[in-house]
Amino acid sequence: MRKKICVYIAVLVFLVGLSPATQVFADSASLYISPGSVSRQVGSSFTVSVGVNSGGNPINAIEATVNIPSFLSITGTGTGGSLCTIWVKQPTISGSSISFKCGIPGDTTASGNLMSISLKGLYPGTGNATITSHRIFAGDSQNVTGGTSGGAFTITAPPPAKTASPSVSSSTHPSQDTWYKNNNPAFSWNKGSGISGFSYVFDQNIGTVPNTSANTQSTGVDFSDKDDGAWYLHIRAKGTNGWSNTTHFKVQIDTTNPTDLSIVVDPKGQLGKIPVISFNAVDAASGIDHYEVRMDQEAFVKTASPYTPSKISSGEHTFTVRAYDKAGNMIEDSTKLTVKEVPVPSITSPKDNAIFKLAQNLSIEGTAEAGSLVNLYLDGKIVAKEIKVSEGGTWKYVHDKFIMPGSHSMHAVGVRGGIESVASVKVNFKVDPSAIEVLGIVIPSLFAFLGGGIVIGILILIIFWLLFVWRRGLRKMQERNRKRKEMLEKEVIKDFTEAQKRVREDVHKVFELNKPTVKQEHALEDNLDNEMKKAEKNILAKIEDEEE
């Protein structure tokens, strides 16, 4: 192993310092350029390779110079995939030459590429690429250099520029992929320098090539009353360098409405559920593009078959179907159907023309068929869906969303089995930001209509009316108390009179017995005291009755 390394180092030193007079021991390995022949136009780029044929010798070192003709430009070199893995001198470009020195560790008897050269044609010319100053070594510094094989290169001038094909456009049929119901196509095209005329054909064949006889010098042509189908304008230009290639421009024409529009409703007869509507039409030229459906006088909606409306009300309805082809032609037909009646709900509260304060919740109540549902609409927009109706046939909803000041309306729609009733009678109401509440009653603002003075006057009248009612009630109460007082006074006088009478009778009895004894005097005092207490008790009892 040490012997081989020493030999390899000796060969490399020999490559660097050996004089041309060194003895040659073998002459069987050769260098070559591949491919051996190349023909290109000015401006073209291509790549050639420099390779070695070992001739069966165990080669291990190579040096050479590759000479390129001057009408070629060397644009680069490469060593990818080279038999050499050690480069004493990388490929070096100097003018029109490339030189290199490289080694192969361990020797090889294989043949293959050593480097690649990228070239570009500068101007027309013919010449050979050659390999000079080349040497190939094998084994223990044995010179096995043989011959070389160069490359023949030809660079030619490019052919004269071909006449450019005209660029076509259409103001009536601008897109070649779109169908139009205009059967009068118009075309225009450009006219380049040196163009003396044009040859064109307008037919329904995709690949027609006009002849070489010019039939116009203008830059446009119009056609009229063409049949439905795909048409092609084929046009070529004549210039100083001959005829151009053909430009093909396609236009698609469809002026006929679709036909055979059929509409089928399922289920048939009087409907108890939302119907399914199927439809179909035929268009021979461009084909059906889409369908549109309308219920009654609503807006048409773009849809496909079959179509199921999101909602439907009871009663008779008309469904109109339109079929459009890809050119915009249309056919229309209608069908009628009847949906079973759903009872119409009613709104019982609030009453029509009710007034609400700003930001006041709306408590809405009504009646409907028991077990059904109710949809509630405010100003034509649904605000509550599927409000449940009680077994008693009543429903209620509280709307707590903000409502703008001004006049509004609401209505209800009954729903059963997906079918809606007709709308209930509208209830109008107003949200008044200046409304006030007096004694639980909402009083609207009259400023906008009557002016502030009248409103103030009305408020003053209300205050005076309340004062009048209060004073009248007070007078009635005072009169009632006066009469009760007079009656009470009469009762007191009566009681005292009776008590006085009984006391007199007792005194008279005592004095009939002449002078009363002390015992009799005390008895008389006690009797007088008892009579006064009875009278006082009766008076207090009557006062308490009056107070109650």
C-alpha positions as CSV (number, residue, x, y, z in Angstrom):
1,M,0.0,0.0,0.0
2,R,2.8,2.4,0.9
3,K,4.4,1.5,-2.5
4,K,1.3,2.6,-4.4
5,I,1.0,5.9,-2.6
6,C,4.6,6.7,-3.3
7,V,4.1,5.8,-7.0
8,Y,1.0,8.1,-7.2
9,I,2.9,11.0,-5.6
10,A,5.8,10.4,-8.0
11,V,3.4,10.5,-11.0
12,L,1.9,13.9,-9.9
13,V,5.3,15.3,-9.5
14,F,6.3,14.0,-12.9
15,L,3.2,15.7,-14.4
16,V,4.2,19.0,-13.0
17,G,8.0,18.8,-13.8
18,L,8.5,16.4,-16.7
19,S,10.1,17.8,-19.8
20,P,8.9,17.1,-23.3
21,A,11.9,14.9,-24.0
22,T,10.7,12.3,-21.4
23,Q,10.7,8.7,-22.7
24,V,7.3,7.2,-23.6
25,F,6.7,3.7,-22.6
26,A,3.2,3.1,-24.1
27,D,0.9,4.6,-26.7
28,S,-2.5,3.1,-26.3
29,A,-4.7,5.6,-24.3
30,S,-6.5,8.4,-26.1
31,L,-8.6,11.6,-25.4
32,Y,-11.7,12.5,-27.4
33,I,-14.5,15.2,-27.6
34,S,-18.2,13.9,-27.6
35,P,-20.3,14.4,-29.6
36,G,-17.9,14.5,-32.5
37,S,-20.1,16.7,-34.7
38,V,-22.5,19.5,-33.8
39,S,-24.6,21.8,-35.9
40,R,-26.5,24.8,-34.4
41,Q,-27.8,28.2,-35.3
42,V,-26.4,31.5,-34.0
43,G,-27.4,32.1,-30.4
44,S,-27.9,28.4,-29.7
45,S,-26.3,26.9,-26.6
46,F,-25.0,23.3,-26.3
47,T,-22.6,21.1,-24.2
48,V,-19.8,18.8,-25.2
49,S,-17.7,16.4,-23.1
50,V,-14.0,15.6,-23.0
51,G,-13.4,11.9,-22.3
52,V,-10.6,9.3,-22.0
53,N,-10.3,5.8,-23.5
54,S,-7.8,4.0,-21.3
55,G,-7.1,1.3,-23.9
56,G,-7.0,-1.2,-21.1
57,N,-4.1,0.5,-19.3
58,P,-4.4,1.2,-15.5
59,I,-4.3,5.0,-16.0
60,N,-4.0,7.4,-13.0
61,A,-3.0,10.9,-14.3
62,I,-4.1,13.1,-17.2
63,E,-3.4,16.5,-18.5
64,A,-4.5,18.3,-21.7
65,T,-5.6,21.6,-23.4
66,V,-8.9,21.8,-25.4
67,N,-9.0,24.4,-28.2
68,I,-12.4,25.8,-29.3
69,P,-13.1,27.6,-32.6
70,S,-13.5,31.4,-32.3
71,F,-17.1,31.5,-33.5
72,L,-18.1,29.7,-30.3
73,S,-18.2,31.2,-26.8
74,I,-17.1,29.1,-23.8
75,T,-19.8,29.8,-21.2
76,G,-18.7,27.3,-18.5
77,T,-17.1,24.0,-17.5
78,G,-18.1,21.2,-15.2
79,T,-16.5,18.1,-13.5
80,G,-19.5,16.3,-12.3
81,G,-19.3,12.6,-12.9
82,S,-15.6,12.7,-13.9
83,L,-13.3,9.8,-13.6
84,C,-10.8,12.1,-11.9
85,T,-11.3,12.9,-8.3
86,I,-8.1,14.8,-7.6
87,W,-7.6,18.0,-9.5
88,V,-4.1,19.4,-9.6
89,K,-5.4,22.1,-11.9
90,Q,-9.1,22.7,-12.2
91,P,-10.4,23.3,-15.8
92,T,-9.2,26.8,-16.6
93,I,-10.6,29.0,-19.4
94,S,-8.1,31.2,-21.2
95,G,-9.5,32.8,-24.3
96,S,-10.7,29.9,-26.6
97,S,-8.8,27.2,-24.6
98,I,-9.4,25.1,-21.5
99,S,-6.6,23.4,-19.8
100,F,-6.6,20.9,-16.9
101,K,-4.5,18.4,-14.8
102,C,-6.1,15.6,-12.8
103,G,-5.5,12.3,-11.1
104,I,-7.3,9.0,-10.4
105,P,-6.4,7.4,-7.1
106,G,-5.7,3.6,-7.3
107,D,-5.5,3.5,-11.1
108,T,-8.4,2.5,-13.4
109,T,-8.8,0.7,-16.7
110,A,-12.2,2.3,-17.3
111,S,-13.0,4.8,-19.9
112,G,-15.3,7.8,-19.5
113,N,-15.8,11.5,-19.2
114,L,-13.3,13.8,-17.6
115,M,-15.1,17.2,-17.9
116,S,-17.9,19.1,-19.7
117,I,-17.8,22.3,-21.7
118,S,-20.8,24.6,-22.3
119,L,-20.7,26.5,-25.6
120,K,-22.8,29.1,-27.5
121,G,-22.8,30.0,-31.2
122,L,-21.7,33.6,-31.7
123,Y,-21.8,33.9,-35.5
124,P,-21.9,31.5,-38.5
125,G,-18.8,29.4,-39.0
126,T,-17.4,25.9,-39.4
127,G,-14.4,24.5,-37.5
128,N,-12.9,21.9,-35.3
129,A,-12.2,21.7,-31.6
130,T,-8.9,20.0,-30.9
131,I,-7.0,18.5,-27.9
132,T,-3.3,19.4,-27.5
133,S,-0.5,19.2,-24.9
134,H,-2.1,16.0,-23.6
135,R,-0.4,13.3,-21.6
136,I,-1.8,10.1,-20.0
137,F,0.1,8.1,-17.4
138,A,-0.5,4.6,-16.1
139,G,1.0,2.4,-13.4
140,D,4.4,3.5,-12.1
141,S,4.6,6.7,-14.2
142,Q,4.3,4.9,-17.5
143,N,3.4,7.4,-20.3
144,V,0.5,5.7,-22.3
145,T,-0.5,8.7,-24.3
146,G,-2.1,7.9,-27.6
147,G,-4.0,10.0,-30.1
148,T,-6.9,12.4,-29.8
149,S,-10.3,12.8,-31.5
150,G,-11.7,16.4,-31.8
151,G,-15.1,17.7,-32.6
152,A,-16.5,19.3,-35.8
153,F,-18.8,22.3,-35.2
154,T,-21.0,24.2,-37.6
155,I,-22.9,27.4,-36.6
156,T,-25.4,28.7,-39.2
157,A,-27.3,31.9,-39.5
158,P,-30.9,31.7,-38.4
159,P,-33.5,31.5,-41.2
160,P,-35.3,34.8,-42.1
161,A,-38.0,35.7,-39.7
162,K,-41.3,34.1,-40.7
163,T,-44.2,36.4,-41.3
164,A,-46.1,36.9,-38.0
165,S,-49.6,35.5,-37.9
166,P,-52.3,38.1,-37.4
167,S,-53.8,38.6,-34.0
168,V,-57.7,38.4,-34.2
169,S,-60.3,39.9,-31.9
170,S,-64.1,40.3,-32.0
171,S,-66.1,43.1,-30.6
172,T,-69.4,41.1,-30.9
173,H,-68.0,37.8,-29.6
174,P,-65.0,38.6,-27.5
175,S,-64.6,35.2,-25.7
176,Q,-64.1,32.1,-27.7
177,D,-65.5,30.0,-24.9
178,T,-68.8,31.9,-24.5
179,W,-72.1,31.4,-26.4
180,Y,-73.8,34.5,-27.8
181,K,-77.2,35.1,-29.3
182,N,-75.8,37.6,-31.7
183,N,-75.6,36.0,-35.2
184,N,-73.8,38.9,-36.8
185,P,-70.1,38.4,-35.8
186,A,-67.5,41.1,-36.5
187,F,-63.8,40.6,-36.5
188,S,-60.7,42.8,-36.6
189,W,-56.9,42.0,-36.7
190,N,-53.6,43.8,-36.7
191,K,-51.5,44.5,-39.8
192,G,-47.7,44.3,-39.2
193,S,-44.9,45.9,-41.1
194,G,-44.4,44.5,-44.6
195,I,-47.8,42.8,-44.8
196,S,-49.4,43.2,-48.2
197,G,-52.6,41.3,-47.8
198,F,-54.6,38.6,-46.0
199,S,-56.4,35.4,-47.0
200,Y,-59.3,34.3,-44.8
201,V,-62.1,31.7,-44.7
202,F,-65.2,31.7,-42.3
203,D,-66.7,28.3,-41.9
204,Q,-67.7,25.7,-39.3
205,N,-64.5,23.5,-39.7
206,I,-61.9,23.8,-36.9
207,G,-58.7,23.3,-39.0
208,T,-59.3,25.1,-42.3
209,V,-56.2,26.7,-43.9
210,P,-56.8,29.5,-46.3
211,N,-55.1,29.4,-49.7
212,T,-52.2,31.6,-50.7
213,S,-54.4,34.0,-52.6
214,A,-55.0,37.3,-50.7
215,N,-58.7,38.2,-50.6
216,T,-58.4,41.4,-48.6
217,Q,-56.0,44.1,-47.5
218,S,-58.3,45.5,-44.8
219,T,-58.0,44.7,-41.1
220,G,-61.6,43.7,-40.4
221,V,-64.6,41.8,-41.7
222,D,-68.3,41.5,-40.7
223,F,-70.8,38.6,-41.2
224,S,-74.6,38.5,-40.8
225,D,-77.5,36.1,-40.2
226,K,-75.3,33.1,-39.4
227,D,-76.9,29.8,-38.3
228,D,-76.6,28.5,-34.8
229,G,-73.4,26.6,-33.9
230,A,-69.7,27.0,-33.6
231,W,-67.9,29.1,-36.4
232,Y,-64.3,29.8,-37.1
233,L,-62.4,32.6,-38.8
234,H,-59.2,31.3,-40.4
235,I,-56.8,34.0,-41.5
236,R,-53.2,34.2,-42.6
237,A,-51.0,37.2,-43.7
238,K,-48.7,37.6,-46.7
239,G,-45.5,39.5,-46.0
240,T,-42.0,39.9,-47.4
241,N,-40.9,36.6,-46.0
242,G,-43.9,34.7,-47.3
243,W,-47.2,33.5,-45.8
244,S,-47.7,33.3,-42.1
245,N,-49.2,30.4,-40.2
246,T,-53.0,30.4,-39.9
247,T,-54.8,32.0,-36.9
248,H,-58.1,30.3,-36.0
249,F,-60.7,32.4,-34.0
250,K,-63.8,30.6,-32.7
251,V,-67.3,32.2,-32.2
252,Q,-70.3,30.4,-30.8
253,I,-73.8,31.4,-31.9
254,D,-77.2,30.4,-30.4
255,T,-80.3,32.5,-31.3
256,T,-82.9,29.8,-30.4
257,N,-84.9,29.6,-27.2
258,P,-84.8,26.3,-25.2
259,T,-87.8,24.0,-25.9
260,D,-89.9,21.3,-24.3
261,L,-90.1,22.9,-20.8
262,S,-92.1,20.5,-18.5
263,I,-93.1,21.1,-14.9
264,V,-94.3,18.4,-12.4
265,V,-95.6,19.0,-8.9
266,D,-95.5,16.4,-6.2
267,P,-97.8,15.6,-4.5
268,K,-100.7,16.2,-6.9
269,G,-104.1,17.6,-5.9
270,Q,-104.7,19.8,-2.9
271,L,-101.5,19.8,-0.9
272,G,-101.2,19.2,2.8
273,K,-97.4,19.7,2.9
274,I,-94.7,21.7,1.1
275,P,-94.6,20.7,-2.6
276,V,-91.6,19.4,-4.6
277,I,-91.4,20.9,-8.1
278,S,-89.4,19.2,-10.9
279,F,-88.7,20.7,-14.3
280,N,-86.7,20.0,-17.4
281,A,-86.0,21.7,-20.8
282,V,-84.0,21.0,-23.9
283,D,-81.6,23.2,-25.9
284,A,-80.0,21.9,-29.1
285,A,-77.3,24.4,-29.7
286,S,-75.5,25.7,-26.5
287,G,-77.4,23.5,-24.0
288,I,-79.3,24.5,-20.8
289,D,-77.3,26.8,-18.5
290,H,-79.6,27.2,-15.5
291,Y,-83.2,27.5,-14.2
292,E,-85.0,30.1,-12.3
293,V,-88.2,29.7,-10.2
294,R,-90.7,32.2,-8.8
295,M,-93.6,31.7,-6.5
296,D,-96.5,34.1,-7.2
297,Q,-95.0,37.6,-7.5
298,E,-91.8,37.0,-5.6
299,A,-88.4,37.5,-7.2
300,F,-87.0,34.8,-9.4
301,V,-84.4,32.6,-7.7
302,K,-81.7,30.6,-9.5
303,T,-82.0,26.9,-8.6
304,A,-81.8,23.4,-9.9
305,S,-84.5,20.7,-10.3
306,P,-86.2,19.5,-8.1
307,Y,-87.0,22.7,-6.2
308,T,-88.6,22.8,-2.8
309,P,-89.8,26.2,-1.5
310,S,-88.6,27.1,2.0
311,K,-92.1,28.0,3.0
312,I,-95.6,28.3,1.5
313,S,-98.9,29.6,2.7
314,S,-102.3,28.0,2.3
315,G,-104.4,28.9,-0.7
316,E,-103.7,28.9,-4.4
317,H,-100.2,29.6,-5.8
318,T,-98.6,30.0,-9.2
319,F,-95.1,28.7,-9.8
320,T,-93.2,30.1,-12.8
321,V,-90.2,28.3,-14.2
322,R,-87.6,29.8,-16.6
323,A,-85.0,27.8,-18.5
324,Y,-81.9,29.7,-19.8
325,D,-79.4,28.3,-22.4
326,K,-75.8,29.3,-22.4
327,A,-76.4,32.2,-24.8
328,G,-79.0,33.7,-22.5
329,N,-82.1,32.6,-24.5
330,M,-85.0,31.8,-22.3
331,I,-88.3,29.8,-22.2
332,E,-91.0,30.3,-19.5
333,D,-94.0,28.3,-18.2
334,S,-96.2,28.2,-15.1
335,T,-98.2,25.8,-13.1
336,K,-100.9,26.4,-10.4
337,L,-101.4,24.5,-7.2
338,T,-103.6,24.7,-4.1
339,V,-102.4,24.3,-0.5
340,K,-104.9,23.3,2.3
341,E,-106.1,26.2,4.4
342,V,-104.3,26.9,7.7
343,P,-106.4,29.0,10.2
344,V,-105.3,32.6,10.4
345,P,-104.1,33.7,13.9
346,S,-105.0,37.0,15.4
347,I,-103.2,39.5,17.6
348,T,-105.3,40.5,20.6
349,S,-102.7,42.7,22.4
350,P,-101.6,45.4,21.8
351,K,-104.6,47.0,20.2
352,D,-104.3,48.8,17.0
353,N,-102.7,52.3,17.1
354,A,-101.2,51.6,20.6
355,I,-98.5,53.9,21.9
356,F,-95.2,52.6,23.5
357,K,-92.5,54.5,25.3
358,L,-88.9,54.2,24.0
359,A,-87.1,51.0,25.1
360,Q,-90.4,49.6,26.4
361,N,-90.8,45.8,26.0
362,L,-93.7,44.8,23.8
363,S,-95.9,42.1,25.3
364,I,-97.7,40.6,22.3
365,E,-100.6,38.1,22.8
366,G,-103.0,36.5,20.4
367,T,-105.1,33.4,19.5
368,A,-104.5,30.6,17.0
369,E,-105.4,27.0,16.3
370,A,-104.5,24.9,19.3
371,G,-101.3,22.9,18.9
372,S,-100.1,24.9,15.9
373,L,-97.2,27.4,15.7
374,V,-97.1,31.1,15.0
375,N,-94.5,33.2,13.3
376,L,-94.5,36.9,14.2
377,Y,-93.4,39.7,11.9
378,L,-92.4,43.2,12.7
379,D,-92.4,45.7,9.8
380,G,-92.5,42.7,7.4
381,K,-89.4,41.0,9.0
382,I,-89.8,37.9,11.1
383,V,-88.8,38.5,14.7
384,A,-90.1,35.2,16.3
385,K,-90.3,31.8,14.7
386,E,-92.6,28.9,15.8
387,I,-94.2,30.4,18.9
388,K,-96.1,27.5,20.5
389,V,-99.9,27.8,20.8
390,S,-101.4,26.5,24.0
391,E,-104.2,23.9,24.1
392,G,-106.5,26.8,24.9
393,G,-105.6,28.4,21.6
394,T,-103.6,31.3,23.0
395,W,-100.0,32.4,22.5
396,K,-97.7,35.1,23.9
397,Y,-94.4,36.7,23.0
398,V,-92.4,39.4,24.7
399,H,-90.2,41.4,22.3
400,D,-87.4,42.9,24.3
401,K,-85.2,44.2,21.4
402,F,-84.8,47.9,20.8
403,I,-87.3,49.4,18.3
404,M,-86.6,52.7,16.6
405,P,-89.0,55.6,17.3
406,G,-91.7,56.0,14.8
407,S,-94.7,54.1,13.4
408,H,-94.5,50.3,13.0
409,S,-96.8,47.4,12.3
410,M,-96.9,43.7,13.2
411,H,-98.7,40.7,11.9
412,A,-98.8,36.9,12.7
413,V,-98.8,33.9,10.4
414,G,-99.9,30.4,11.5
415,V,-97.8,27.4,10.7
416,R,-99.0,23.7,10.5
417,G,-97.0,20.9,8.9
418,G,-94.6,23.5,7.3
419,I,-97.5,25.3,5.6
420,E,-98.2,28.9,6.5
421,S,-101.6,30.6,6.8
422,V,-102.2,33.9,5.2
423,A,-101.1,36.9,7.2
424,S,-103.3,38.1,10.1
425,V,-104.7,41.6,10.2
426,K,-101.9,44.1,10.8
427,V,-101.7,45.9,14.2
428,N,-100.2,49.3,13.9
429,F,-98.4,50.9,16.8
430,K,-96.0,53.8,17.5
431,V,-92.9,54.2,19.6
432,D,-92.9,57.7,21.0
433,P,-89.6,58.8,22.7
434,S,-91.4,61.7,24.3
435,A,-94.4,59.7,25.6
436,I,-95.1,59.9,29.4
437,E,-96.9,57.6,31.7
438,V,-99.6,59.1,34.0
439,L,-101.5,56.8,36.4
440,G,-100.4,53.8,34.4
441,I,-101.5,55.2,31.1
442,V,-99.0,56.0,28.3
443,I,-99.7,59.5,27.0
444,P,-98.2,60.3,23.6
445,S,-96.3,63.5,22.9
446,L,-98.3,66.1,21.1
447,F,-95.5,68.5,20.5
448,A,-95.1,67.4,16.9
449,F,-98.7,68.0,16.1
450,L,-100.1,70.6,18.5
451,G,-97.2,72.4,20.2
452,G,-95.9,72.5,23.7
453,G,-98.4,75.1,25.0
454,I,-101.4,72.9,24.4
455,V,-99.7,70.0,26.1
456,I,-98.9,72.1,29.2
457,G,-102.5,73.4,29.2
458,I,-103.8,69.8,29.1
459,L,-101.6,68.9,32.0
460,I,-102.8,71.9,34.0
461,L,-106.4,70.9,33.3
462,I,-105.7,67.4,34.5
463,I,-104.2,68.8,37.7
464,F,-107.2,71.1,38.3
465,W,-109.5,68.3,37.6
466,L,-107.7,66.1,40.3
467,L,-107.9,69.0,42.8
468,F,-111.6,69.5,42.0
469,V,-112.3,65.8,42.7
470,W,-110.3,65.9,45.9
471,R,-112.0,69.1,47.2
472,R,-115.4,67.6,46.3
473,G,-114.6,64.5,48.2
474,L,-113.3,66.5,51.2
475,R,-116.5,68.5,51.3
476,K,-118.6,65.4,51.2
477,M,-116.6,64.0,54.1
478,Q,-116.9,67.2,56.1
479,E,-120.6,67.4,55.5
480,R,-121.0,63.8,56.6
481,N,-118.9,64.5,59.8
482,R,-121.0,67.6,60.6
483,K,-124.2,65.6,60.4
484,R,-122.7,62.9,62.6
485,K,-121.6,65.6,65.1
486,E,-125.1,67.1,65.3
487,M,-126.5,63.6,65.8
488,L,-123.9,62.9,68.5
489,E,-124.7,66.2,70.3
490,K,-128.4,65.3,70.3
491,E,-127.6,61.9,71.8
492,V,-125.4,63.4,74.5
493,I,-128.1,66.0,75.4
494,K,-130.7,63.2,75.5
495,D,-128.5,61.1,77.8
496,F,-127.8,63.9,80.1
497,T,-131.4,64.9,80.2
498,E,-132.4,61.3,81.2
499,A,-129.7,61.2,83.8
500,Q,-130.8,64.6,85.1
501,K,-134.5,63.3,85.3
502,R,-133.5,60.2,87.2
503,V,-131.4,62.2,89.7
504,R,-134.3,64.6,90.3
505,E,-136.6,61.7,91.0
506,D,-134.2,60.3,93.5
507,V,-133.7,63.7,95.3
508,H,-137.5,64.1,95.4
509,K,-138.0,60.7,97.0
510,V,-135.4,61.6,99.7
511,F,-136.8,65.0,100.5
512,E,-140.4,63.5,100.8
513,L,-139.0,61.7,103.9
514,N,-138.2,65.1,105.4
515,K,-134.5,65.5,106.2
516,P,-132.4,62.8,104.8
517,T,-130.1,60.8,107.0
518,V,-126.4,60.6,106.4
519,K,-126.9,57.2,104.9
520,Q,-129.5,58.5,102.5
521,E,-127.2,61.3,101.5
522,H,-124.4,58.9,100.7
523,A,-126.8,56.7,98.8
524,L,-128.0,59.7,96.8
525,E,-124.4,60.7,96.0
526,D,-123.7,57.1,94.8
527,N,-126.8,57.0,92.7
528,L,-125.9,60.4,91.1
529,D,-122.4,59.2,90.5
530,N,-123.6,56.0,88.8
531,E,-126.0,57.9,86.5
532,M,-123.2,60.3,85.4
533,K,-120.9,57.3,84.7
534,K,-123.7,55.6,82.6
535,A,-124.2,58.8,80.6
536,E,-120.4,59.1,80.1
537,K,-120.2,55.5,79.0
538,N,-123.0,55.9,76.5
539,I,-121.4,59.1,75.1
540,L,-117.9,57.4,74.7
541,A,-119.5,54.4,73.0
542,K,-121.2,56.5,70.5
543,I,-118.0,58.5,69.8
544,E,-116.2,55.3,69.2
545,D,-118.9,54.1,66.8
546,E,-118.6,57.4,64.8
547,E,-114.8,57.1,64.6
548,E,-115.1,53.6,63.2
